[in-house]
Structure formats: structure tokens, C-alpha cells
Amino acid sequence: MATEWLQELPKESIIHKAYAFALEAHKDEERMNGDPYVSHCLEVGKTCFEWRLGDASVAAALLHDVVEDTGFTIQDIKKNFGDEVAFLVEGLTKLEHFQYPSDPDVENLRKFIISFCEDLRILIIKLADRLHNMQTLEHLPKERQQRFAWETMEIYAPLAYRLGMQRLSGELDDLAFPYVHPEEYKWLLKETKNDYTERQEYAKKVVPIITKELEKNGIHPVNVDSRAKRYFSLYRKLLRYDMDFSKIYDLVALRIVTKTVTECYAALGVVHQLWQPFPNRFKDYIARPKANGYRSLHTTVFCVDNRILEVQIRTEEMHEENELGIAAHWAYEEVKNSKKRKAKWKGVEDKKELAWVSQLQNWQKNFTGEPEFLEDLKTNFFKDRVFVLTPENDIIDLTVGATPIDFAYRIHSDVGDQCVGAKVNGRIVPLEYELHSGDVVEIITQRGKKPSESWLSIVKTVGAKKHIRNALNAGRKMLRRKTGPTAVEFKIMSADRPGYLKDVTSIFANSKINILSLSSQIDHRMKFSTITIHCGILPQQKIEKLLLKFKKIAGTREVSHRFVQ
Ligand code: MN
């Protein structure tokens, strides 16, 4: 078991005490692979230690499964380790009990988890826990593997990314990739095997050339190295580039780490003097950091042998922050008062905090359960959202401009369908009332009531619109059942790439089938598009043939059809 990191710590540290406690508490438990259970706690603790979380967080990481899996209670933790550790362990235990709904709206789920973790440290420890679970996933039963991998890819990896923890996010994605998309993973591995090795060797060859040139210009880089793009992020990029590897310039990128920001720009000048820059590919994420705080210079050049190579330039400090993300800020907060580890944190103090990080932290500090706190939300996470409460104080997250009808449908489609009125903060309001953050909303329902067509122009959320249309269609179907279907509707979900729509329509043209209507919707965030096409009634055989052809188009994810009126 990996206990070396514990040796670095002073004997009287609370972390030692937590380890001893976990060791005793889990002594009769084993992991699926036969290891003593505490080995998992040790790994999670070690990761948090490496992310430089404070003593309380590392202790909580060691103890995170104690209440969940053994006879000990939160009271026991409180008695032995104090309020702070107990608070963190309690949050982790609650999170463990949280049942992930199979809600297709993963964005809401992510936000929900954020609001669920009253303290961001809980989320960060949870991410360390999830990382180790994913690293040892092979030992779990298949069904749990699938669930873990899905949650990791849809919820935890994106959350890590938003928290600026780039390396962790990429690692989680890569660990989940073979389970979530096994075929694509195998294909990518096979396709890239040579490319990776070859390009890595090429980059290595370039390192001494650029190092020498930098030195000649008085720039002494801390490090010049190459990094290979992670598999899942490569896969995601390929989906956008017609699966064409020749269009991916950053499969392997050269990375220059300097001491100061000035040197970053000076190094950029040297690179551009040495090799001609590729037009329109320069990105200054130092002047304009990414939303998650990522800072670096990116440029693409025609390098040795006129080959295209991406070069990334950043300072040591940026490099560290790009990897640790929000954990770096927490570490700073926690370590401020602890002299022992201060040495490791030189140069961090003048770090400009990411605006949204401090906003989020403030929001969390003010999270007192009073509706007023919601008025202050203006962070990136919560932009364009309103947070309203049910009479039971559950938080419901809706688009700005949402109405009580949207709220009702969010509670349950039946509540939406049967909604006849609403009370906001105890007062009756019209159904088109615009909800505000902090409103307490109560829906008045009447059995057997059906939604009205006019609601479609009132509601703001996609979910409500969908439900209303379904309910209206169901009503119409009852009326038209006698006449039978008049059209076939195809739904095609695909990677969002240029030319895809044309590939689909040309299948219709080649089969001499007239399209009655066509619409497409793009989910920019997920890079998926859904195309809906109506055409006249076709024989089943012809439908099957079409479906098969759609499936063969590069980038297709799902196809389906149904008969409609
Ligand atoms: Mn665990």
C-alpha cells in the first residue's frame, strides 16, 4: 500500500490519526480485487495530498467511506476529528447516497451536484474518490462499470474541467472512454498507434533545436517537452473534423515552460522567427484566459521538414494552475495559516483568483438556505438561470424567463399537464408570470385537465415544450386514429460536422424520395445534432434500407423512425 506520502508528515498530524482510524474501521473489508479496503482510502487521501488540499480535507479523504461502510457515525468522527472533518465526511456520505436520476439533462445534474456539495472541497475529494474508482474499474461487475463510466464521462469529467482541473478531467474521460464507447475506442487505438509514436519522435527531434534557439536569445526555459493529446479529447475533435487525422495538428504538441510571462511572449517571437506560423492559428489564452481559467499561448507552425506542429507556451505557474485548477486556490486558502507546507506554495499568494471561483466560493459561504442568497448568482455556472424553490425548499433550476408552467413540468409531466394555476411566495399569479430567483412556487392542479396550445408560446424550457406537444399530439391521435398514418418521421442523431446534413439529404435524392419537411437542431455544447425528416408513407423494406444507409454515414450516432399523422 502506498503509505510513503504519510511519512513526509509530522507525527502529530491529524492525517496520521485519520489513517489509523480508517485502518481500524475498515480492517475486515476487502476491495473487489482482494486488496484491503483501506488501500482505497489511502489512494484518495494521497491524491488530495498531492492536489495540496489542507489537512482537514486529506483527513476527510482518508475517512470518506467510514460512515458509509462501517459501524461508525458522524458523531464518532466529530468526537475524534472535530467539526470541520466531520462536516466534510458527512457531505461525502450524503453524496454517496445520492441516486443519480437517469435525467438526460446532464447539465442540470452537474449543477445539482455542485449545489449539493455545500463546500467545494467535498466535490474535490469526491473527484479524487472517483478517479481511484475509475482506475480500478476492471474489477467491478459489468453493470456497475457501465454506470460508473457513464457518470464519470457525463458528470465528473465536465465538472473537473469547469473547476480548471484539466489533467484530471482528461484522465477521467480517458478512463471512461473504453467502457462508454468500446468500439470507437478500439478503432482509435488501432488508427493512432503509429501516428502517436511517429509524431512523438518527431517532436522529440525538434526539442533541442528550439531549446538552443531560445538560449541563444537569452531565454532559459524551465522545460521544453512534448505532450500527446489524450484519446478521448482526440476522439471528440475527430468527430468535428470528418474523422480526418490530417486535420488534427495537436495530436502531439510541443510545450515550452518559462519563468515569466514576458518570456512567454519572447519565446513566441523566437518560435515564429524560426518557423513560419500557420495562418489564423495563434491563440493568446494569457491575455484572454478560457472560461475555466486555462492560460497559455498556442501557435501552430510549419516546422522542420515543413511539417505542421502545435507549440504551447506558458509559465510554470500557469502550468501548475492549468493542471490543478480550483484545487490550487483551495490549497492556497487552507495553507495560508499552516506554516509547515507553506514552502511548497511560494509565488501562489499574488495569484489572481479566477473571478467565478471567488464568486462561487462566496455563494457557497452565503448559502444559508434563505431565498435571498439566490439573487446574487452571477457566476459562469449559473448565468442565464433562475433558481426557484418548491414549498419543501428543493431547488429547481430553470432558464431565465421561465414560468410556473415550466416549473410544473419540471416537477412532473402530470403536474404540468394538470396545472390550472400557481402561487408564488403565497400569492396567486398568472401562468405567464416570469419566475425570479428565490421565488417559492406552488402549483395548483386539477385532475383530468389538459394543456392548452397557447402554453407553447408561454413556456421557456425545452422540456416543457416537449411535454406539451406530446400531450397535444396524444389528444389529436385519439381523434385521427381512424384515418391511419400519413407520413414517416426519421430522427437521426449525429456528431455535428459540416456536410453531414448533405449526406443525409442526398440519400433521399438518390432513392427518389421526396422530403416533406426537414429540421435540425444542434446541441453546441455536446457537439451533436438531431435531424428530423418527414416523408410520405413508405414500405417497411424501404424504411429499413434508409435506416441502414443513415447508419453508414460517418458520425451517425442513432437513427429511429415512426409513423405520424
Ligand atoms: Mn470511496
Boltz pocket constraint, residues with backbone or C-beta under 6 A from the ligand:
constraints:
  - pocket:
      binder: B
      contacts: [[A, 40], [A, 64], [A, 65], [A, 129]]
      max_distance: 6.0
